[in-house]
Amino acid sequence: MLGADVWSAFLRNLRGTLQVLESEQLVKGISILTAKMPTLLAALLLVGCPLRLAQVLQAVVMLATASIVVWVWSREVTAAKRAAVTVLCILLFPPDEFLYDLVILGLALAWMGWQGVKEGWRPGEQVILMLGFLTPILVPIFTKLLNFQITPLVLALLLAVALKEKKAGSVANLPD
């Protein structure tokens, strides 16, 4: 869509981007970049986790989210559930993303809200969806006041809600 020049520029600059993200200044100083990165890697660095351990844990999440997407798409579930799970896994997967990337969270929240209205709500689901809706606003507050990145936790909660079946066998019978 954007042409080959964009992709070649992306690949040329990837090494430099990784060097910035892995720099000692980013890890020690917990720069403004880390505070605005709603990823597990950034969250772990914010709480003082060593860089290599944070990278390993991020890699585990990357493998897990890729597996979850394959698993959900191989099952008989609604298109809304597939889409919501895919979006949530897309947001949990990368080690480097920024607050503006959370815009696609709105899609997952809409699909999950639609499923909740159609199938009924379990206790706490609406609260978790509201927390997801407020997360882009809460991230700067939490990182500034508490030096803590809440986004990976919220995304994990939303993913758990999206993966949970309402009633055994009922989801597959719903029309898309």
Residue pairs with C-beta under 8 A, 6 or more apart in sequence:
17 96
20 26
20 33
21 33
21 41
21 95
21 96
22 51
25 31
26 33
26 34
26 45
27 45
27 51
30 45
30 46
30 147
34 42
34 45
34 46
35 42
35 46
35 140
35 143
35 144
35 149
36 98
36 99
36 139
36 140
36 143
37 96
37 97
37 98
37 149
38 91
38 97
38 98
38 99
38 101
38 102
38 135
38 139
38 149
38 151
38 152
38 155
39 58
39 94
39 95
39 96
39 97
39 149
39 151
39 152
40 54
40 57
40 58
40 61
40 92
40 95
40 152
41 54
41 55
41 57
41 58
41 95
41 96
42 149
43 148
43 149
43 150
43 151
43 152
43 153
44 53
44 54
44 57
44 58
45 51
45 54
46 143
46 147
46 148
46 149
47 147
47 148
49 57
55 95
58 95
61 92
61 93
61 152
62 93
62 94
62 95
65 89
65 90
65 92
65 93
66 89
66 93
68 85
68 89
68 159
68 163
69 85
69 86
69 89
72 81
72 82
72 85
72 86
72 163
73 82
73 86
75 172
76 172
77 171
77 172
78 115
78 171
78 172
78 174
78 176
79 176
80 111
80 112
80 114
80 115
80 176
81 111
81 115
81 162
81 171
83 107
83 108
83 111
84 107
84 108
84 111
84 112
84 115
84 162
85 159
85 162
85 163
87 104
87 105
87 107
87 108
87 111
88 105
88 108
88 155
88 158
88 159
88 162
89 159
90 104
91 97
91 101
91 102
91 104
91 105
91 108
91 151
91 155
92 152
92 155
92 156
92 159
99 136
99 139
99 140
102 135
102 136
102 139
102 151
105 132
105 135
105 136
105 155
106 133
108 132
108 158
108 162
109 129
109 132
109 133
109 158
112 125
112 129
112 158
112 161
112 162
113 129
116 125
116 126
116 129
118 174
119 166
119 170
119 171
119 174
120 166
122 161
122 164
122 166
125 161
128 154
128 157
128 158
128 161
129 158
129 161
131 154
131 157
132 154
132 155
132 157
132 158
135 150
135 151
135 154
138 150
139 149
139 150
139 151
142 148
142 149
142 150
143 149
165 171
